[in-house]
Amino acid sequence: MPFIDKLPGLQIHILIFVSALTLSACTGFPREHAAPSKDNYTQAEVIGFHDIRYWGDEAPPYIDKVILRLQGALKTNPSMRERVDVLALSGGAEDGAYGAGFLKGWTDRGGRPEFTVVTGVSTGALIAPFAFLGPEYDASIKRFFTDTSKKDIFLFTPLTAIFGGTSLGDTKPLRRIIREEVDEEFIQAIARESLRGRILLISTTNLDAQRPVIWDIGRIAESGHPDAAKLIGDIMLASSAVPGIFPPVITNVTIDGNQYQEVHVDGGVTNQIFVYPHALRVREIERHLRTYPQKKTFWLIRNTKIDPEYKPVDLSISDIASRSISTLIKYQGRGNLLHISNLAKRDGFDINLTHVPQSFDVALNDIFDPDYMNALYQTGYDVAMSESAWQNSLEGLLKE
């Protein structure tokens, strides 16, 4: 969720100062349970759940179960034999308003498919479950990105950070919004779609392991576990938890009957946008299923600008640091798009990409500024309604 480069100068100074103070002078609170060891951390499972997640740099270890499920789904949802549509929603903090507006414009223009797979990272993780369930949830997405402001997302708590806290802010307001939206009825709707063979994935970053984790939200919803809604809400919160700014989400896991705790933060730390791991061989899955869809498409919504933006830098620690971070994030995102482009070529997918236009120049006056988000929502809507909604190739747009 790259917003640090957009903050007014005073806020940048405060954040950098408090962050430096926290890092240099304070120790954090101890975990209730120890972290898994480097020898067994890959064996950890969330307490009460099984086969609901996998490492984002590996194929799912339970791929045989996925294939069996798809074989059954093809009988009840035969359209999957004809086409596969993968929607990937990127990070971008308040720039998620672009994706929110674009989805609504796509609905109104027509031609929006029922997605076979939906993936979300960071702010995209807050959109993905609603986009997965379809256009009837467009209003929920719009409400979040046009009717909220900073106070609805987090509370600024620098004193807590100084005395050993995990972040400069408290995301209780955002947690409350997620809890209200992601209720039992919502979970049951996701479960029904998952049983039809559709897939909803959200990525977080396991900070202990320095690796991406992909969570199969549909399998969690199907589990019937009484804590399914809470776990899905925690995953959405973790995926959008900007390290140091928002608190991480501590996840209780078990290994050989012993309890441990993992630390999960913003999925954008490891990937700004994703479709599936490189190790997943889609054509092999097609052979197992004996189905070869003629139309396969990656629909990529990048909730930020992707080209370099010239802006003279002030010779201050805060401006140099924030500009460097935002540049790193921009180029990480470009690298992720190149990776997806290579997957598309290997696995026979077409690509359609949309992103915040370079021409969008509304000033961001504060984090999650409602005026900014409303303007960007409208921009996303207008782009979707236009004749140039999608870029059909990354050639020339991104250079390796």
C-alpha positions in Angstrom: 0.0 0.0 0.0 2.4 2.7 -1.2 1.2 6.0 0.3 4.2 7.3 2.1 5.4 9.4 -0.8 2.1 11.2 -1.0 1.9 12.5 2.6 2.3 16.2 3.5 5.9 17.1 4.6 5.0 17.4 8.3 3.5 14.0 8.5 6.5 12.5 6.8 8.8 14.0 9.4 6.6 12.7 12.2 6.5 9.2 10.8 10.2 9.1 10.1 11.1 10.5 13.5 8.9 8.2 15.4 9.9 5.2 13.3 13.6 5.9 13.9 13.0 6.4 17.7 11.1 3.2 17.9 13.7 1.2 16.0 16.6 2.6 17.9 15.3 2.9 21.5 12.5 0.4 22.1 12.0 -3.3 22.2 8.7 -4.9 21.1 6.3 -6.9 23.1 7.1 -10.6 23.4 4.8 -13.1 21.5 2.4 -15.2 23.5 3.9 -18.2 21.7 7.3 -18.6 20.1 7.8 -18.4 16.3 8.3 -21.7 14.5 11.9 -22.7 14.0 13.6 -22.4 10.7 13.7 -26.3 10.6 9.9 -26.8 10.8 8.1 -23.5 10.0 6.9 -24.9 6.6 4.9 -27.5 8.5 2.8 -25.0 10.4 -1.0 -25.1 10.0 -3.6 -22.6 11.3 -5.3 -24.1 14.3 -8.6 -25.8 13.2 -7.9 -25.6 9.5 -6.2 -27.8 6.9 -5.0 -27.2 3.3 -6.1 -23.6 3.2 -2.9 -21.9 2.2 0.4 -22.4 0.4 3.7 -20.5 -0.2 3.4 -18.0 -3.0 6.7 -19.2 -4.5 5.6 -22.8 -4.7 2.7 -24.8 -6.2 0.1 -25.9 -3.7 1.1 -29.1 -2.0 -2.5 -30.3 -2.1 -2.7 -29.8 -5.9 -4.2 -33.3 -6.3 -7.1 -32.3 -4.2 -7.6 -29.1 -6.3 -7.7 -31.2 -9.5 -10.3 -33.5 -8.0 -12.4 -30.6 -6.9 -12.1 -29.1 -10.4 -13.2 -32.3 -12.0 -16.4 -32.3 -10.0 -16.9 -28.6 -10.7 -16.6 -29.0 -14.4 -19.8 -31.2 -14.3 -21.9 -28.6 -12.6 -20.2 -25.5 -14.2 -19.3 -26.6 -17.7 -18.6 -23.0 -18.9 -15.2 -23.5 -17.3 -14.4 -25.8 -20.2 -14.8 -22.8 -22.6 -13.1 -20.0 -20.9 -11.0 -19.0 -17.8 -11.0 -15.5 -16.5 -8.5 -14.5 -13.9 -9.0 -11.1 -12.2 -5.9 -9.8 -10.3 -6.3 -6.7 -8.0 -3.1 -5.0 -6.9 -2.1 -3.0 -3.9 -2.2 0.8 -3.8 -3.7 2.1 -0.5 -6.3 4.7 -1.3 -5.6 4.2 -5.0 -7.8 1.2 -4.6 -10.6 3.7 -5.4 -9.4 3.4 -9.1 -10.2 -0.4 -9.1 -13.4 0.2 -7.3 -14.6 2.7 -9.9 -13.3 0.6 -12.8 -15.2 -2.5 -11.7 -18.5 -0.5 -11.4 -17.9 1.0 -14.9 -17.2 -2.4 -16.3 -20.5 -3.6 -14.8 -22.4 -0.7 -16.3 -20.7 -1.0 -19.7 -21.3 -4.7 -19.9 -19.0 -7.6 -20.7 -17.8 -8.2 -17.2 -17.3 -12.0 -16.9 -17.9 -14.3 -14.0 -14.3 -14.7 -12.9 -12.9 -18.2 -12.5 -10.2 -16.9 -10.2 -9.9 -13.6 -8.3 -6.7 -12.6 -6.5 -6.0 -9.6 -4.2 -3.1 -8.0 -2.5 -3.2 -5.2 0.1 -5.9 -2.8 -0.9 -6.8 -5.3 -3.6 -7.4 -7.8 -0.8 -10.1 -5.5 0.5 -11.8 -5.5 -2.9 -11.3 -9.1 -4.0 -14.0 -10.9 -2.0 -16.7 -8.5 -3.2 -15.5 -8.6 -6.8 -15.5 -12.4 -6.5 -19.2 -12.4 -5.6 -20.1 -10.2 -8.5 -21.6 -6.9 -9.5 -24.3 -7.0 -6.8 -21.5 -6.1 -4.4 -20.2 -3.1 -6.4 -22.0 -0.8 -4.0 -20.1 -2.2 -1.0 -16.8 -1.6 -2.8 -17.9 2.0 -3.7 -18.9 2.7 -0.2 -15.6 1.7 1.2 -13.6 3.8 -1.2 -15.8 6.9 -1.4 -17.4 7.2 2.0 -14.5 6.5 4.3 -11.6 8.6 5.5 -8.5 8.2 7.7 -10.4 7.9 10.9 -12.4 5.0 9.5 -9.3 3.1 8.7 -6.9 3.6 11.6 -6.0 5.6 14.7 -2.6 7.3 14.9 -1.0 6.1 18.1 2.7 7.2 18.1 3.1 6.9 21.9 2.2 3.2 21.7 5.0 2.8 19.2 7.5 4.7 21.4 6.9 2.3 24.3 7.3 -0.9 22.3 4.3 -1.2 20.1 4.3 -2.9 16.7 3.2 0.1 14.6 2.4 3.8 14.5 -1.3 3.2 14.0 -4.2 1.0 15.3 -6.5 -0.5 12.7 -9.4 -1.2 15.0 -11.7 1.0 12.8 -10.8 -1.0 9.6 -11.2 -4.3 11.5 -14.7 -3.2 12.5 -15.7 -2.4 8.9 -14.4 -5.8 7.8 -16.3 -7.6 10.6 -19.5 -5.9 9.6 -19.2 -6.7 5.9 -17.7 -10.2 6.1 -20.5 -11.8 8.1 -21.8 -15.4 8.0 -24.1 -14.7 5.1 -21.1 -13.3 3.1 -19.0 -16.3 4.0 -21.7 -18.7 2.9 -21.9 -16.9 -0.5 -18.2 -17.4 -1.0 -18.5 -21.0 0.0 -21.2 -21.6 -2.6 -19.1 -20.1 -5.4 -16.1 -22.1 -4.3 -18.0 -25.3 -4.5 -18.8 -24.4 -8.1 -15.0 -24.5 -8.8 -14.3 -20.8 -8.6 -11.2 -19.7 -6.6 -10.6 -16.6 -4.4 -7.0 -16.0 -3.3 -5.5 -13.4 -1.0 -1.8 -12.9 -0.4 0.0 -11.9 2.8 3.7 -11.8 3.7 5.0 -14.1 6.4 7.5 -11.7 7.9 9.3 -14.5 9.8 9.9 -16.5 6.7 10.3 -13.5 4.3 7.9 -15.3 1.9 4.5 -14.7 0.3 1.6 -16.8 1.6 -1.5 -17.4 -0.6 -4.7 -18.1 1.3 -7.5 -20.0 -0.4 -10.4 -18.0 0.9 -13.0 -20.3 -0.7 -11.7 -23.4 1.1 -11.8 -21.5 4.4 -15.4 -20.4 3.7 -16.3 -24.0 2.9 -14.8 -25.4 6.0 -17.8 -24.6 8.2 -15.4 -23.7 11.0 -17.0 -21.3 13.5 -13.9 -19.0 13.1 -14.0 -18.9 9.3 -15.3 -15.4 9.1 -12.8 -14.2 11.7 -9.9 -15.8 9.9 -10.9 -14.4 6.5 -11.2 -10.9 8.1 -7.7 -11.4 9.7 -6.3 -12.3 6.3 -7.8 -9.2 4.6 -6.5 -7.1 7.4 -3.0 -8.7 7.3 -2.8 -8.3 3.5 -3.3 -4.5 3.9 -1.1 -4.1 7.0 1.6 -1.7 6.0 4.6 -2.7 8.1 5.4 -0.1 10.8 2.4 2.0 10.0 -0.4 -0.6 10.6 0.0 -3.5 13.2 0.8 -6.9 11.9 -1.6 -9.8 12.3 -0.4 -12.5 14.6 -1.6 -15.9 13.5 -1.8 -18.9 15.8 -0.5 -22.1 14.2 0.4 -25.6 15.3 3.2 -28.0 14.5 3.1 -31.6 15.9 0.6 -30.5 18.5 2.7 -27.5 19.7 1.4 -24.0 19.4 3.4 -21.2 17.7 2.7 -17.7 16.3 3.5 -16.3 12.9 3.7 -12.6 11.9 1.8 -11.6 8.8 1.9 -8.2 7.1 1.1 -6.5 3.8 1.1 -8.8 0.9 2.6 -6.0 -1.2 5.9 -6.5 0.6 6.5 -9.6 -1.5 4.2 -9.0 -4.5 2.2 -6.0 -5.7 0.0 -8.1 -7.9 -0.1 -11.9 -8.6 -2.1 -14.5 -10.5 -0.6 -17.8 -9.3 2.9 -19.1 -8.6 5.3 -19.8 -11.4 5.7 -23.4 -10.2 2.0 -24.1 -10.9 1.9 -25.8 -14.3 -1.5 -24.8 -15.8 -1.1 -26.9 -19.0 -0.5 -30.0 -16.9 -3.7 -29.3 -14.9 -5.6 -29.0 -18.2 -4.3 -32.4 -19.3 -5.4 -34.0 -16.1 -8.8 -32.4 -16.5 -8.9 -33.2 -20.2 -10.2 -29.7 -20.9 -8.6 -27.1 -23.0 -10.4 -23.7 -22.8 -10.2 -21.7 -26.0 -10.4 -18.3 -24.2 -8.1 -17.7 -21.2 -7.5 -14.1 -20.0 -5.7 -12.3 -17.2 -7.5 -9.2 -16.2 -5.0 -7.0 -14.3 -6.1 -4.0 -12.3 -3.0 -2.1 -11.1 -4.2 0.4 -8.5 -1.5 3.0 -9.1 0.4 4.6 -11.9 3.0 2.4 -13.5 5.3 4.8 -15.3 8.0 6.9 -13.7 6.8 10.3 -12.5 9.3 13.2 -12.4 9.3 15.3 -9.2 12.3 17.2 -7.8 13.3 15.8 -4.4 14.0 18.0 -1.3 17.4 17.2 0.3 15.8 16.0 3.5 15.9 12.6 5.1 12.1 12.3 5.0 11.8 13.2 1.3 14.7 11.1 0.2 13.5 8.1 2.2 9.9 8.4 1.1 10.7 9.0 -2.6 13.1 6.0 -2.5 10.4 3.7 -1.0 7.8 4.7 -3.5 10.3 4.2 -6.4 11.1 0.7 -5.0 7.4 -0.1 -4.9 6.8 1.2 -8.4 9.5 -1.0 -9.9 8.6 -4.0 -7.8 5.1 -3.7 -9.3 6.5 -3.4 -12.8 8.6 -6.5 -12.2 5.4 -8.4 -11.0 3.7 -7.4 -14.2 6.6 -8.7 -16.3 6.4 -12.0 -14.4 2.7 -12.3 -15.1 3.4 -11.5 -18.8 5.8 -14.4 -18.9 3.2 -16.7 -17.3 0.7 -15.6 -19.9 3.0 -16.5 -22.7 3.9 -19.9 -21.2 0.3 -20.9 -20.3 -1.6 -19.4 -23.2 -3.4 -16.5 -21.5 -4.3 -13.2 -23.1 -3.5 -10.1 -21.0 -5.7 -7.0 -20.3 -4.2 -4.4 -18.1 -5.6 -1.2 -16.7 -3.9 1.3 -14.3 -4.3 4.8 -12.9 -3.8 7.2 -15.9 -0.6 9.3 -15.8 -2.9 12.3 -16.4 -4.7 11.9 -13.1 -3.4 14.9 -11.0 -5.7 15.4 -8.1 -3.7 16.2 -5.0 -3.8 13.8 -2.0 -4.0 16.0 1.1 -4.1 13.3 3.7 -4.0 9.5 4.0 -7.3 8.1 2.6 -8.5 11.6 1.6 -12.2 11.3 0.6 -12.0 14.0 -2.1 -9.0 12.3 -3.7 -10.7 8.9 -3.5 -13.9 10.1 -5.0 -12.1 11.7 -7.9 -10.1 8.6 -8.5 -13.2 6.4 -8.3 -14.8 8.5 -11.0 -11.6 8.3 -13.1 -11.7 4.5 -12.8 -15.4 4.5 -13.8 -14.7 6.7 -16.8 -11.8 4.7 -18.0 -13.9 1.5 -17.9 -16.6 3.1 -19.9 -14.2 4.4 -22.5 -13.0 2.7 -25.7 -9.5 2.4 -24.2 -10.4 0.6 -21.0 -7.7 -2.1 -21.5 -4.2 -2.3 -22.7 -3.9 -5.7 -24.4 -0.1 -6.1 -24.3 2.7 -5.2 -22.0 5.2 -5.1 -24.9 6.7 -1.6 -25.1 4.9 -0.6 -21.9 7.3 -2.4 -19.6 10.9 -3.1 -20.7 12.8 -6.0 -19.2 
